[in-house]
Amino acid sequence: MSAASLGRPIPAAHPAAVPVGQRTAVPAPRAAVQFLTVAEVAALMRVSKMTVYRLVHGGELSAVRVGRSFRVPERAVHEYLRDAYTDIA
């Protein structure tokens, strides 16, 4: 039993509303973003959690607020470390 047989209209955005020959391919999935906790970032960088919080609040390290805590994209940590690298010679 389908929605059409019950007399209910099928929304245009629904896949069943598109004829079988005209359906498009499923879009490729996006790369998953890995988020780290402040404690994980601190362990990775070998600094204190307070240092990570200072970097986040100072805008030097991007983060997402989730409730009352922060999550830092792994990519942002690697970019920060790459940009902060200095050559001592």
DRENDO-1510 file (C-alpha; in Angstrom, 1 decimal, always signed):
<recs>
REC; n; res; u; v; w
REC; 1; MET; +0.0; +0.0; +0.0 .
REC; 2; SER; +1.5; +3.3; -1.0 .
REC; 3; ALA; +0.8; +7.0; -0.2 .
REC; 4; ALA; -0.5; +7.5; -3.8 .
REC; 5; SER; -3.0; +4.6; -3.4 .
REC; 6; LEU; -4.3; +6.1; -0.2 .
REC; 7; GLY; -5.0; +9.4; -2.0 .
REC; 8; ARG; -2.3; +11.3; -0.2 .
REC; 9; PRO; +0.0; +13.5; -2.3 .
REC; 10; ILE; +3.7; +12.7; -2.4 .
REC; 11; PRO; +5.9; +15.7; -1.7 .
REC; 12; ALA; +8.0; +16.8; -4.7 .
REC; 13; ALA; +11.2; +16.5; -2.6 .
REC; 14; HIS; +10.5; +12.9; -1.8 .
REC; 15; PRO; +12.5; +10.3; -3.9 .
REC; 16; ALA; +9.2; +8.5; -4.8 .
REC; 17; ALA; +7.9; +11.6; -6.5 .
REC; 18; VAL; +10.7; +11.4; -9.2 .
REC; 19; PRO; +10.1; +8.9; -12.0 .
REC; 20; VAL; +12.6; +6.0; -11.9 .
REC; 21; GLY; +14.4; +6.9; -15.1 .
REC; 22; GLN; +15.0; +10.5; -13.9 .
REC; 23; ARG; +16.5; +9.8; -10.5 .
REC; 24; THR; +19.9; +11.4; -9.9 .
REC; 25; ALA; +22.8; +9.7; -8.4 .
REC; 26; VAL; +23.4; +10.0; -4.7 .
REC; 27; PRO; +25.8; +12.8; -3.9 .
REC; 28; ALA; +29.3; +11.7; -2.7 .
REC; 29; PRO; +29.6; +11.7; +1.1 .
REC; 30; ARG; +31.6; +14.5; +2.7 .
REC; 31; ALA; +34.8; +13.8; +4.5 .
REC; 32; ALA; +34.0; +13.4; +8.2 .
REC; 33; VAL; +35.3; +16.1; +10.5 .
REC; 34; GLN; +37.1; +14.8; +13.5 .
REC; 35; PHE; +36.6; +16.8; +16.7 .
REC; 36; LEU; +38.9; +16.7; +19.7 .
REC; 37; THR; +38.1; +17.6; +23.3 .
REC; 38; VAL; +40.2; +20.3; +25.0 .
REC; 39; ALA; +41.9; +17.5; +27.0 .
REC; 40; GLU; +42.8; +15.6; +23.9 .
REC; 41; VAL; +44.2; +18.8; +22.2 .
REC; 42; ALA; +46.2; +19.5; +25.4 .
REC; 43; ALA; +47.7; +15.9; +25.4 .
REC; 44; LEU; +48.4; +16.1; +21.6 .
REC; 45; MET; +50.2; +19.5; +22.0 .
REC; 46; ARG; +51.7; +18.6; +25.4 .
REC; 47; VAL; +50.4; +21.7; +27.1 .
REC; 48; SER; +47.9; +22.3; +29.8 .
REC; 49; LYS; +44.1; +22.5; +29.2 .
REC; 50; MET; +44.3; +26.1; +30.4 .
REC; 51; THR; +46.7; +26.9; +27.5 .
REC; 52; VAL; +44.2; +25.4; +25.0 .
REC; 53; TYR; +41.4; +27.4; +26.5 .
REC; 54; ARG; +43.5; +30.6; +26.2 .
REC; 55; LEU; +44.2; +29.7; +22.5 .
REC; 56; VAL; +40.5; +29.2; +21.8 .
REC; 57; HIS; +39.3; +32.3; +23.6 .
REC; 58; GLY; +42.1; +34.4; +22.0 .
REC; 59; GLY; +41.0; +33.3; +18.6 .
REC; 60; GLU; +44.2; +31.5; +17.7 .
REC; 61; LEU; +42.7; +28.1; +17.6 .
REC; 62; SER; +39.2; +27.6; +16.2 .
REC; 63; ALA; +36.7; +25.6; +18.2 .
REC; 64; VAL; +33.0; +24.8; +18.3 .
REC; 65; ARG; +31.0; +25.2; +21.4 .
REC; 66; VAL; +28.8; +22.2; +22.3 .
REC; 67; GLY; +26.8; +22.9; +25.3 .
REC; 68; ARG; +29.2; +24.1; +28.0 .
REC; 69; SER; +32.3; +22.5; +26.4 .
REC; 70; PHE; +34.4; +23.1; +23.4 .
REC; 71; ARG; +35.3; +20.8; +20.5 .
REC; 72; VAL; +38.3; +21.5; +18.3 .
REC; 73; PRO; +38.5; +20.3; +14.7 .
REC; 74; GLU; +41.6; +18.1; +14.3 .
REC; 75; ARG; +42.4; +20.0; +11.2 .
REC; 76; ALA; +42.5; +23.3; +13.2 .
REC; 77; VAL; +45.1; +21.8; +15.6 .
REC; 78; HIS; +47.3; +20.7; +12.8 .
REC; 79; GLU; +47.0; +24.1; +11.0 .
REC; 80; TYR; +47.9; +25.9; +14.3 .
REC; 81; LEU; +50.9; +23.7; +14.8 .
REC; 82; ARG; +52.0; +24.1; +11.2 .
REC; 83; ASP; +51.7; +27.9; +11.4 .
REC; 84; ALA; +53.3; +28.2; +14.8 .
REC; 85; TYR; +56.4; +26.2; +13.8 .
REC; 86; THR; +59.6; +28.2; +13.9 .
REC; 87; ASP; +63.0; +27.3; +12.6 .
REC; 88; ILE; +65.7; +27.9; +15.1 .
REC; 89; ALA; +69.1; +28.1; +13.5 .
</recs>
